């Protein structure tokens, strides 16, 4: 029996369009996790940023998960589904039957049955992670997993672009302020 593909090109286009339309990282990421949750008909989605100093994944934004689950504790880069550091996706079809979770009891309490964890990569470096959560087992097809990996690559580019754009705007505003002060003083 073949596994059903859930992701078609239309879903990909809608989500990619939403990412492209935002120049603010928070707005872009909020739209992204909400659209992914709805389009894939899953329970929730979280976008993480890598904090190399603390060796933790920090939540940038999440949708569909309880505040209690999201505040369960620090997410260790090395303990919590660390496969993303090999730049490979990880599919956990049954959270009750794995030793890869840092907080397995919290996942059980939240009713999470399956997790797909994807590395968010830019320029060959993991800059975060994208996790898809479902209350049902999700035996993801190879095609859907490849599509999700391609999508995660686009997320890495969009996050980096948005960060650079925001930094550029701060520099531009600062230079404008300095210019105004300099003109006013002469």
MDTraj code that builds the backbone (N, CA, C; nanometers):
import mdtraj as md
import numpy as np

residues = "UNK UNK UNK UNK UNK UNK UNK UNK UNK UNK UNK UNK UNK UNK UNK UNK UNK UNK UNK UNK UNK UNK UNK UNK UNK UNK UNK UNK UNK UNK UNK UNK UNK UNK UNK UNK UNK UNK UNK UNK UNK UNK UNK UNK UNK UNK UNK UNK UNK UNK UNK UNK UNK UNK UNK UNK UNK UNK UNK UNK UNK UNK UNK UNK UNK UNK UNK UNK UNK UNK UNK UNK UNK UNK UNK UNK UNK UNK UNK UNK UNK UNK UNK UNK UNK UNK UNK UNK UNK UNK UNK UNK UNK UNK UNK UNK UNK UNK UNK UNK UNK UNK UNK UNK UNK UNK UNK UNK UNK UNK UNK UNK UNK UNK UNK UNK UNK UNK UNK UNK UNK UNK UNK UNK UNK UNK UNK UNK UNK UNK UNK UNK UNK UNK UNK UNK UNK UNK UNK UNK UNK UNK UNK UNK UNK UNK UNK UNK UNK UNK UNK UNK UNK UNK UNK UNK UNK UNK UNK UNK UNK UNK UNK UNK UNK UNK UNK UNK UNK UNK UNK UNK UNK UNK UNK UNK UNK UNK UNK UNK UNK UNK UNK UNK UNK UNK".split()
xyz = np.array([
    [0.0837, -0.1175, 0.0000],
    [0.0000, 0.0000, 0.0000],
    [0.0886, 0.1244, 0.0000],
    [0.0632, 0.2158, -0.0889],
    [0.1451, 0.3358, -0.0965],
    [0.0966, 0.4401, 0.0041],
    [0.1880, 0.5240, 0.0447],
    [0.1571, 0.6300, 0.1396],
    [0.1026, 0.7489, 0.0623],
    [-0.0038, 0.8077, 0.1142],
    [-0.0685, 0.9210, 0.0468],
    [0.0147, 1.0480, 0.0621],
    [0.0284, 1.1216, -0.0470],
    [0.0937, 1.2521, -0.0428],
    [-0.0072, 1.3552, 0.0076],
    [0.0324, 1.4365, 0.1051],
    [-0.0551, 1.5404, 0.1593],
    [-0.0247, 1.6784, 0.1011],
    [0.0955, 1.6973, 0.0501],
    [0.1387, 1.8305, 0.0090],
    [0.1363, 1.8388, -0.1430],
    [0.0582, 1.9324, -0.1924],
    [0.0599, 1.9553, -0.3365],
    [0.1203, 2.0925, -0.3639],
    [0.1397, 2.1222, -0.4891],
    [0.2075, 2.2463, -0.5282],
    [0.1290, 2.3697, -0.4840],
    [-0.0026, 2.3593, -0.4761],
    [-0.0842, 2.4744, -0.4353],
    [-0.0565, 2.5123, -0.2899],
    [-0.0430, 2.4139, -0.2023],
    [-0.0089, 2.4411, -0.0621],
    [0.1268, 2.5102, -0.0559],
    [0.2211, 2.4573, -0.1301],
    [0.3558, 2.5141, -0.1323],
    [0.3523, 2.6593, -0.1797],
    [0.2754, 2.6874, -0.2839],
    [0.2664, 2.8235, -0.3387],
    [0.2071, 2.9211, -0.2377],
    [0.1003, 2.8808, -0.1703],
    [0.0344, 2.9690, -0.0730],
    [0.1291, 3.0029, 0.0411],
    [0.1949, 2.9027, 0.0936],
    [0.2846, 2.9252, 0.2074],
    [0.4054, 3.0085, 0.1647],
    [0.4613, 2.9775, 0.0500],
    [0.5768, 3.0542, 0.0005],
    [0.5381, 3.1996, -0.0261],
    [0.4186, 3.2219, -0.0784],
    [0.3708, 3.3573, -0.1045],
    [0.3581, 3.4363, 0.0254],
    [0.3061, 3.3735, 0.1285],
    [0.2917, 3.4408, 0.2582],
    [0.4274, 3.4781, 0.3152],
    [0.5272, 3.3925, 0.2962],
    [0.6616, 3.4228, 0.3451],
    [0.7198, 3.5410, 0.2690],
    [0.6970, 3.5458, 0.1410],
    [0.7548, 3.6489, 0.0561],
    [0.6926, 3.7865, 0.0827],
    [0.5703, 3.7905, 0.1321],
    [0.4992, 3.9168, 0.1474],
    [0.5336, 3.9918, 0.2757],
    [0.6116, 3.9336, 0.3639],
    [0.6393, 3.9980, 0.4917],
    [0.7849, 4.0405, 0.5004],
    [0.8052, 4.1606, 0.5540],
    [0.9415, 4.2091, 0.5756],
    [0.9777, 4.2060, 0.7239],
    [0.8921, 4.1469, 0.8051],
    [0.9145, 4.1377, 0.9491],
    [0.9239, 3.9897, 0.9865],
    [1.0308, 3.9504, 1.0543],
    [1.0543, 3.8104, 1.0878],
    [0.9412, 3.7524, 1.1721],
    [0.8930, 3.8279, 1.2683],
    [0.7861, 3.7775, 1.3542],
    [0.6558, 3.7569, 1.2754],
    [0.6197, 3.8531, 1.1928],
    [0.4989, 3.8388, 1.1105],
    [0.5115, 3.7219, 1.0137],
    [0.6272, 3.7125, 0.9489],
    [0.6495, 3.6053, 0.8527],
    [0.6399, 3.4689, 0.9200],
    [0.7035, 3.4542, 1.0341],
    [0.7047, 3.3241, 1.1010],
    [0.5672, 3.2891, 1.1577],
    [0.4940, 3.3887, 1.2082],
    [0.3579, 3.3613, 1.2564],
    [0.2685, 3.3123, 1.1429],
    [0.2746, 3.3785, 1.0296],
    [0.1961, 3.3355, 0.9135],
    [0.2359, 3.1952, 0.8710],
    [0.3633, 3.1708, 0.8694],
    [0.4154, 3.0419, 0.8261],
    [0.3605, 2.9264, 0.9101],
    [0.3723, 2.9354, 1.0425],
    [0.3293, 2.8227, 1.1268],
    [0.1784, 2.8041, 1.1228],
    [0.1037, 2.9140, 1.1135],
    [-0.0420, 2.9022, 1.1040],
    [-0.0838, 2.8382, 0.9717],
    [-0.0242, 2.8835, 0.8631],
    [-0.0577, 2.8277, 0.7323],
    [-0.0185, 2.6803, 0.7221],
    [0.0976, 2.6452, 0.7717],
    [0.1394, 2.5045, 0.7675],
    [0.0444, 2.4161, 0.8479],
    [0.0071, 2.4628, 0.9663],
    [-0.0836, 2.3843, 1.0507],
    [-0.2166, 2.3613, 0.9798],
    [-0.2720, 2.4675, 0.9238],
    [-0.4009, 2.4543, 0.8553],
    [-0.3915, 2.3777, 0.7247],
    [-0.2923, 2.4087, 0.6426],
    [-0.2807, 2.3467, 0.5104],
    [-0.2525, 2.1974, 0.5194],
    [-0.1752, 2.1572, 0.6189],
    [-0.1412, 2.0158, 0.6327],
    [-0.2381, 1.9409, 0.7236],
    [-0.3329, 2.0146, 0.7823],
    [-0.4319, 1.9558, 0.8725],
    [-0.3635, 1.8780, 0.9854],
    [-0.2691, 1.9483, 1.0516],
    [-0.1965, 1.8896, 1.1630],
    [-0.2323, 1.9645, 1.2911],
    [-0.1791, 1.9184, 1.4027],
    [-0.2139, 1.9760, 1.5321],
    [-0.1397, 2.1051, 1.5635],
    [-0.0155, 2.1155, 1.5185],
    [0.0605, 2.2348, 1.5500],
    [0.1927, 2.2386, 1.4777],
    [0.2577, 2.3549, 1.4888],
    [0.3850, 2.3766, 1.4211],
    [0.4653, 2.4773, 1.5029],
    [0.5949, 2.4541, 1.5125],
    [0.6835, 2.5461, 1.5835],
    [0.8066, 2.5729, 1.4977],
    [0.8461, 2.6988, 1.4951],
    [0.9683, 2.7400, 1.4276],
    [1.0673, 2.7821, 1.5357],
    [1.1836, 2.7192, 1.5343],
    [1.2882, 2.7446, 1.6327],
    [1.4049, 2.8174, 1.5695],
    [1.4741, 2.8964, 1.6505],
    [1.6022, 2.9560, 1.6129],
    [1.7115, 2.8882, 1.6942],
    [1.8235, 2.8641, 1.6315],
    [1.9380, 2.8052, 1.7001],
    [2.0095, 2.9141, 1.7798],
    [2.0340, 2.8869, 1.9076],
    [2.1153, 2.9747, 1.9909],
    [2.2448, 2.8989, 2.0205],
    [2.3500, 2.9234, 1.9405],
    [2.4731, 2.8451, 1.9571],
    [2.5437, 2.8703, 2.0900],
    [2.5260, 2.9876, 2.1487],
    [2.5918, 3.0167, 2.2761],
    [2.5381, 2.9281, 2.3882],
    [2.4071, 2.9081, 2.3896],
    [2.3433, 2.8258, 2.4932],
    [2.3250, 2.6812, 2.4491],
    [2.3531, 2.6521, 2.3222],
    [2.3271, 2.5213, 2.2626],
    [2.1813, 2.4802, 2.2855],
    [2.0922, 2.5752, 2.2528],
    [1.9493, 2.5529, 2.2678],
    [1.8765, 2.5969, 2.1426],
    [1.7599, 2.5378, 2.1257],
    [1.6667, 2.5843, 2.0240],
    [1.5671, 2.6749, 2.0946],
    [1.5531, 2.7962, 2.0465],
    [1.4607, 2.8921, 2.1075],
    [1.3398, 2.9077, 2.0170],
    [1.2238, 2.9078, 2.0772],
    [1.1010, 2.9196, 2.0004],
    [1.0899, 3.0601, 1.9431],
    [1.0812, 3.0675, 1.8114],
    [1.0533, 3.1944, 1.7451],
    [0.9028, 3.2162, 1.7443],
    [0.8299, 3.1138, 1.7034],
    [0.6845, 3.1210, 1.7039],
    [0.6265, 2.9808, 1.6976],
    [0.5021, 2.9700, 1.7423],
    [0.4357, 2.8405, 1.7432],
    [0.2863, 2.8614, 1.7248],
    [0.2208, 2.7575, 1.6769],
    [0.0757, 2.7627, 1.6591],
    [0.0196, 2.6233, 1.6854],
    [-0.0924, 2.6188, 1.7579],
    [-0.1645, 2.4944, 1.7787],
    [-0.1249, 2.4158, 1.9021],
    [-0.0249, 2.4628, 1.9754],
    [0.0214, 2.3923, 2.0944],
    [-0.0102, 2.4754, 2.2182],
    [-0.0307, 2.4079, 2.3304],
    [-0.0674, 2.4776, 2.4534],
    [0.0508, 2.5562, 2.5093],
    [0.0187, 2.6594, 2.5847],
    [0.1227, 2.7395, 2.6515],
    [0.2014, 2.6519, 2.7485],
    [0.1336, 2.5581, 2.8114],
    [0.2008, 2.4677, 2.9055],
    [0.3063, 2.3832, 2.8334],
    [0.2716, 2.3310, 2.7176],
    [0.3668, 2.2493, 2.6421],
    [0.4851, 2.3348, 2.5959],
    [0.4575, 2.4540, 2.5501],
    [0.5631, 2.5418, 2.4993],
    [0.6580, 2.5893, 2.6099],
    [0.6109, 2.5903, 2.7340],
    [0.6944, 2.6384, 2.8447],
    [0.7515, 2.5232, 2.9283],
    [0.7637, 2.4060, 2.8692],
    [0.8081, 2.2882, 2.9432],
    [0.9542, 2.2955, 2.9885],
    [1.0337, 2.3793, 2.9253],
    [1.1742, 2.3933, 2.9630],
    [1.2599, 2.4208, 2.8416],
    [1.3875, 2.4435, 2.8678],
    [1.4828, 2.4723, 2.7599],
    [1.4932, 2.3514, 2.6671],
    [1.5041, 2.3798, 2.5375],
    [1.5165, 2.2742, 2.4371],
    [1.6648, 2.2621, 2.4017],
    [1.7287, 2.1586, 2.4513],
    [1.8709, 2.1374, 2.4266],
    [1.8940, 2.0972, 2.2814],
    [1.9876, 2.1633, 2.2174],
    [2.0215, 2.1321, 2.0782],
    [2.0692, 1.9886, 2.0630],
    [2.1341, 1.9375, 2.1624],
    [2.1957, 1.8052, 2.1523],
    [2.1032, 1.6928, 2.1990],
    [2.0015, 1.7246, 2.2781],
    [1.9143, 1.6201, 2.3321],
    [1.7824, 1.6069, 2.2573],
    [1.7304, 1.7159, 2.2098],
    [1.5956, 1.7157, 2.1545],
    [1.5986, 1.6998, 2.0028],
    [1.5756, 1.5791, 1.9588],
    [1.5702, 1.5480, 1.8159],
    [1.6903, 1.6115, 1.7444],
    [1.8082, 1.5723, 1.7845],
    [1.9324, 1.6338, 1.7376],
    [1.9669, 1.6019, 1.5920],
    [1.8868, 1.5219, 1.5243],
    [1.9166, 1.4849, 1.3847],
    [1.9236, 1.6059, 1.2927],
    [1.8603, 1.7165, 1.3312],
    [1.8646, 1.8329, 1.2425],
    [2.0073, 1.8831, 1.2241],
    [2.0962, 1.8512, 1.3172],
    [2.2344, 1.8964, 1.3049],
    [2.3120, 1.8155, 1.2016],
    [2.2544, 1.7053, 1.1585],
    [2.3077, 1.6307, 1.0442],
    [2.2434, 1.6815, 0.9157],
    [2.1629, 1.7848, 0.9289],
    [2.0888, 1.8458, 0.8177],
    [1.9988, 1.7439, 0.7488],
    [1.9388, 1.6593, 0.8309],
    [1.8469, 1.5587, 0.7805],
    [1.7142, 1.5710, 0.8543],
    [1.6047, 1.5390, 0.7858],
    [1.4751, 1.5409, 0.8529],
    [1.4622, 1.4185, 0.9435],
    [1.3738, 1.4283, 1.0394],
    [1.3466, 1.3151, 1.1264],
    [1.1957, 1.3019, 1.1413],
    [1.1474, 1.1826, 1.1190],
    [1.0050, 1.1541, 1.1342],
    [0.9899, 1.0595, 1.2521],
    [0.9161, 1.1042, 1.3517],
    [0.8829, 1.0190, 1.4659],
    [0.7349, 0.9851, 1.4508],
    [0.7089, 0.8625, 1.4102],
    [0.5703, 0.8212, 1.3844],
    [0.4940, 0.7927, 1.5127],
    [0.5659, 0.7570, 1.6203],
    [0.4998, 0.7277, 1.7473],
    [0.5867, 0.7808, 1.8606],
    [0.5442, 0.8905, 1.9195],
    [0.6233, 0.9535, 2.0258],
    [0.6325, 0.8653, 2.1506],
    [0.5417, 0.7689, 2.1652],
    [0.5468, 0.6785, 2.2798],
    [0.6523, 0.5702, 2.2600],
    [0.7035, 0.5579, 2.1389],
    [0.7974, 0.4502, 2.1067],
    [0.9286, 0.5071, 2.0514],
    [0.9856, 0.6054, 2.1216],
    [1.1127, 0.6637, 2.0788],
    [1.1896, 0.7136, 2.2005],
    [1.3204, 0.7172, 2.1873],
    [1.4041, 0.7748, 2.2928],
    [1.4668, 0.9061, 2.2461],
    [1.4117, 0.9655, 2.1405],
    [1.4685, 1.0867, 2.0818],
    [1.4115, 1.2163, 2.1409],
    [1.3089, 1.2054, 2.2228],
    [1.2461, 1.3252, 2.2778],
    [1.3085, 1.3640, 2.4111],
    [1.3271, 1.4923, 2.4299],
    [1.3806, 1.5435, 2.5558],
    [1.2724, 1.5443, 2.6642],
    [1.1490, 1.5679, 2.6236],
    [1.0374, 1.5756, 2.7174],
    [0.9246, 1.4821, 2.6722],
    [0.9452, 1.3507, 2.6800],
    [0.8439, 1.2576, 2.6295],
    [0.7110, 1.2634, 2.7055],
    [0.7162, 1.2855, 2.8355],
    [0.5924, 1.2918, 2.9139],
    [0.5083, 1.4137, 2.8754],
    [0.5751, 1.5241, 2.8438],
    [0.5029, 1.6439, 2.8023],
    [0.4361, 1.6229, 2.6671],
    [0.5038, 1.5527, 2.5772],
    [0.4444, 1.5219, 2.4463],
    [0.3209, 1.4332, 2.4649],
    [0.3317, 1.3360, 2.5545],
    [0.2183, 1.2466, 2.5816],
    [0.1011, 1.3256, 2.6396],
    [0.1306, 1.4114, 2.7350],
    [0.0259, 1.4925, 2.7986],
    [-0.0421, 1.5858, 2.6970],
    [0.0364, 1.6372, 2.6017],
    [-0.0161, 1.7266, 2.4979],
    [-0.0955, 1.6491, 2.3924],
    [-0.0810, 1.5168, 2.3929],
    [-0.1515, 1.4342, 2.2954],
    [-0.0810, 1.4273, 2.1610],
    [0.0488, 1.4534, 2.1604],
    [0.1252, 1.4510, 2.0363],
    [0.1625, 1.3065, 2.0051],
    [0.1192, 1.2594, 1.8916],
    [0.1454, 1.1216, 1.8491],
    [0.2669, 1.1145, 1.7558],
    [0.2797, 1.2127, 1.6677],
    [0.3921, 1.2098, 1.5723],
    [0.4519, 1.3495, 1.5563],
    [0.5806, 1.3513, 1.5220],
    [0.6541, 1.4763, 1.5030],
    [0.7417, 1.4607, 1.3789],
    [0.7407, 1.5643, 1.2973],
    [0.8376, 1.5727, 1.1884],
    [0.9268, 1.6920, 1.2213],
    [1.0548, 1.6666, 1.2300],
    [1.1504, 1.7712, 1.2636],
    [1.2410, 1.7947, 1.1430],
    [1.2486, 1.9211, 1.1013],
    [1.3241, 1.9576, 0.9816],
    [1.4294, 2.0622, 1.0159],
    [1.5494, 2.0463, 0.9620],
    [1.6497, 2.1504, 0.9840],
    [1.6180, 2.2725, 0.8977],
    [1.6378, 2.3891, 0.9540],
    [1.6294, 2.5135, 0.8777],
    [1.7734, 2.5570, 0.8570],
    [1.8154, 2.5554, 0.7308],
    [1.9555, 2.5727, 0.6964],
    [1.9712, 2.6950, 0.6069],
    [2.0800, 2.7682, 0.6296],
    [2.1179, 2.8742, 0.5374],
    [2.2686, 2.8683, 0.5186],
    [2.3118, 2.8700, 0.3953],
    [2.4528, 2.8695, 0.3596],
    [2.5280, 2.7537, 0.4270],
    [2.4642, 2.6369, 0.4298],
    [2.5265, 2.5178, 0.4836],
    [2.5294, 2.5076, 0.6343],
    [2.4647, 2.6004, 0.7046],
    [2.4667, 2.6026, 0.8513],
    [2.3236, 2.5953, 0.9053],
    [2.3024, 2.5106, 1.0051],
    [2.1708, 2.5007, 1.0687],
    [2.1476, 2.6283, 1.1488],
    [2.0396, 2.7002, 1.1148],
    [2.0064, 2.8229, 1.1873],
    [1.8791, 2.8074, 1.2702],
    [1.8153, 2.6915, 1.2580],
    [1.6937, 2.6680, 1.3338],
    [1.6319, 2.5343, 1.2990],
    [1.5091, 2.5189, 1.3403],
    [1.4367, 2.3957, 1.3138],
    [1.2895, 2.4242, 1.2956],
    [1.2249, 2.3405, 1.2200],
    [1.0810, 2.3493, 1.1969],
    [1.0230, 2.2159, 1.2389],
    [0.9275, 2.2203, 1.3303],
    [0.8659, 2.0966, 1.3771],
    [0.7162, 2.0999, 1.3509],
    [0.6704, 1.9884, 1.2994],
    [0.5286, 1.9682, 1.2714],
    [0.4788, 1.8609, 1.3680],
    [0.3709, 1.8911, 1.4392],
    [0.3174, 1.8013, 1.5416],
    [0.1794, 1.7541, 1.4994],
    [0.1504, 1.6260, 1.5291],
    [0.0181, 1.5744, 1.4967],
    [-0.0310, 1.4833, 1.6085],
    [-0.1625, 1.4870, 1.6315],
    [-0.2248, 1.3996, 1.7312],
    [-0.2471, 1.2600, 1.6755],
    [-0.2211, 1.2437, 1.5468],
    [-0.2333, 1.1136, 1.4814],
    [-0.0975, 1.0738, 1.4263],
    [-0.0808, 0.9445, 1.4043],
    [0.0413, 0.8984, 1.3395],
    [0.0428, 0.9489, 1.1961],
    [0.1583, 0.9988, 1.1526],
    [0.1705, 1.0513, 1.0163],
    [0.2860, 0.9785, 0.9490],
    [0.2513, 0.8846, 0.8654],
    [0.3505, 0.8122, 0.7877],
    [0.3733, 0.8933, 0.6607],
    [0.4618, 0.9895, 0.6694],
    [0.4835, 1.0861, 0.5615],
    [0.5487, 1.0178, 0.4411],
    [0.4998, 1.0513, 0.3243],
    [0.5567, 0.9942, 0.2014],
    [0.6940, 1.0541, 0.1743],
    [0.7751, 0.9830, 0.0969],
    [0.9072, 1.0341, 0.0596],
    [0.8945, 1.1658, -0.0155],
    [0.7951, 1.1747, -0.1028],
    [0.7739, 1.2979, -0.1803],
    [0.7392, 1.4148, -0.0888],
    [0.6491, 1.3917, 0.0078],
    [0.6136, 1.4983, 0.1014],
    [0.7327, 1.5388, 0.1872],
    [0.8135, 1.4421, 0.2274],
    [0.9310, 1.4742, 0.3088],
    [1.0311, 1.5569, 0.2274],
    [1.0492, 1.5226, 0.1025],
    [1.1371, 1.6026, 0.0157],
    [1.0813, 1.7434, -0.0026],
    [0.9503, 1.7544, -0.0187],
    [0.8868, 1.8854, -0.0335],
    [0.9031, 1.9672, 0.0941],
    [0.8865, 1.9032, 0.2089],
    [0.9041, 1.9735, 0.3367],
    [1.0489, 2.0192, 0.3543],
    [1.1443, 1.9388, 0.3118],
    [1.2846, 1.9791, 0.3209],
    [1.3130, 2.0982, 0.2293],
    [1.2580, 2.0946, 0.1105],
    [1.2725, 2.2077, 0.0185],
    [1.2103, 2.3327, 0.0801],
    [1.0949, 2.3148, 0.1398],
    [1.0273, 2.4253, 0.2050],
    [1.1116, 2.4798, 0.3212],
    [1.1696, 2.3910, 0.4024],
    [1.2535, 2.4345, 0.5150],
    [1.3742, 2.5143, 0.4644],
    [1.4286, 2.4755, 0.3487],
    [1.5377, 2.5534, 0.2888],
    [1.4906, 2.6948, 0.2542],
    [1.3695, 2.7059, 0.2008],
    [1.3129, 2.8372, 0.1694],
    [1.2915, 2.9187, 0.2978],
    [1.2511, 2.8521, 0.4046],
    [1.2334, 2.9206, 0.5333],
    [1.3671, 2.9784, 0.5793],
    [1.4747, 2.9011, 0.5649],
    [1.6080, 2.9504, 0.6022],
    [1.6466, 3.0742, 0.5234],
    [1.6198, 3.0723, 0.3937],
    [1.6501, 3.1894, 0.3108],
    [1.5629, 3.3085, 0.3507],
    [1.4341, 3.2838, 0.3727],
    [1.3423, 3.3924, 0.4089],
    [1.3789, 3.4525, 0.5446],
    [1.4155, 3.3676, 0.6410],
    [1.4546, 3.4181, 0.7728],
    [1.5797, 3.5048, 0.7612],
    [1.6768, 3.4579, 0.6865],
    [1.8016, 3.5330, 0.6715],
    [1.7768, 3.6632, 0.5975],
    [1.7009, 3.6581, 0.4903],
    [1.6677, 3.7785, 0.4145],
    [1.5964, 3.8800, 0.5041],
    [1.4982, 3.8331, 0.5808],
    [1.4210, 3.9232, 0.6670],
    [1.5108, 3.9858, 0.7740],
    [1.5983, 3.9067, 0.8325],
    [1.6925, 3.9602, 0.9313],
    [1.7841, 4.0656, 0.8690],
    [1.8361, 4.0360, 0.7504],
    [1.9238, 4.1321, 0.6824],
    [1.8488, 4.2596, 0.6454],
    [1.7273, 4.2446, 0.5975],
    [1.6464, 4.3609, 0.5628],
    [1.6207, 4.4469, 0.6864],
    [1.5854, 4.3833, 0.7975],
    [1.5618, 4.4581, 0.9214],
    [1.6886, 4.5281, 0.9692],
    [1.8037, 4.4615, 0.9595],
    [1.9313, 4.5237, 0.9989],
    [1.9627, 4.6420, 0.9075],
    [1.9398, 4.6239, 0.7794],
    [1.9632, 4.7318, 0.6841],
    [1.8756, 4.8534, 0.7170],
    [1.7494, 4.8292, 0.7508],
    [1.6576, 4.9397, 0.7819],
    [1.7026, 5.0144, 0.9081],
    [1.7531, 4.9416, 1.0077],
    [1.8045, 5.0062, 1.1296],
    [1.9256, 5.0920, 1.0951],
    [2.0153, 5.0391, 1.0135],
    [2.1339, 5.1155, 0.9724],
    [2.0920, 5.2392, 0.8937],
    [1.9984, 5.2219, 0.8020],
    [1.9503, 5.3340, 0.7215],
    [1.8899, 5.4428, 0.8104],
    [1.8072, 5.4019, 0.9069],
    [1.7462, 5.4990, 0.9982],
    [1.8515, 5.5683, 1.0838],
    [1.9501, 5.4936, 1.1303],
    [2.0572, 5.5512, 1.2118],
    [2.1381, 5.6522, 1.1318],
    [2.1715, 5.6164, 1.0091],
    [2.2462, 5.7096, 0.9236],
    [2.1637, 5.8352, 0.8973],
    [2.0337, 5.8171, 0.8752],
    [1.9456, 5.9323, 0.8551],
    [1.9437, 6.0225, 0.9771],
    [1.9380, 5.9622, 1.0965],
    [1.9388, 6.0397, 1.2204],
    [2.0709, 6.1157, 1.2359],
    [2.1808, 6.0479, 1.2071],
    [2.3129, 6.1124, 1.2174],
    [2.3223, 6.2262, 1.1166],
    [2.2722, 6.2014, 0.9967],
    [2.2736, 6.3066, 0.8934],
    [2.1925, 6.4279, 0.9403],
    [2.0736, 6.4036, 0.9972],
    [1.9882, 6.5125, 1.0440],
    [2.0559, 6.5916, 1.1556],
    [2.1215, 6.5202, 1.2467],
    [2.1922, 6.5877, 1.3570],
    [2.3064, 6.6705, 1.3019],
    [2.3796, 6.6152, 1.2068],
    [2.4932, 6.6843, 1.1499],
    [2.4469, 6.8096, 1.0754],
    [2.3386, 6.7993, 0.9970],
    [2.2854, 6.9146, 0.9229],
    [2.2343, 7.0215, 1.0195],
    [2.1642, 6.9796, 1.1258],
    [2.1101, 7.0743, 1.2225],
    [2.2186, 7.1490, 1.2993],
    [2.3335, 7.0862, 1.3183],
    [2.4385, 7.1482, 1.3984],
    [2.5208, 7.2490, 1.3165],
    [2.5008, 7.2528, 1.1853],
    [2.5766, 7.3490, 1.1018],
    [2.4894, 7.4498, 1.0407],
])
top = md.Topology()
chain = top.add_chain()
for i, resn in enumerate(residues, 1):
    res = top.add_residue(resn, chain, resSeq=i)
    for name in ("N", "CA", "C"):
        top.add_atom(name, md.element.get_by_symbol(name[0]), res)
traj = md.Trajectory(xyz[None], top)
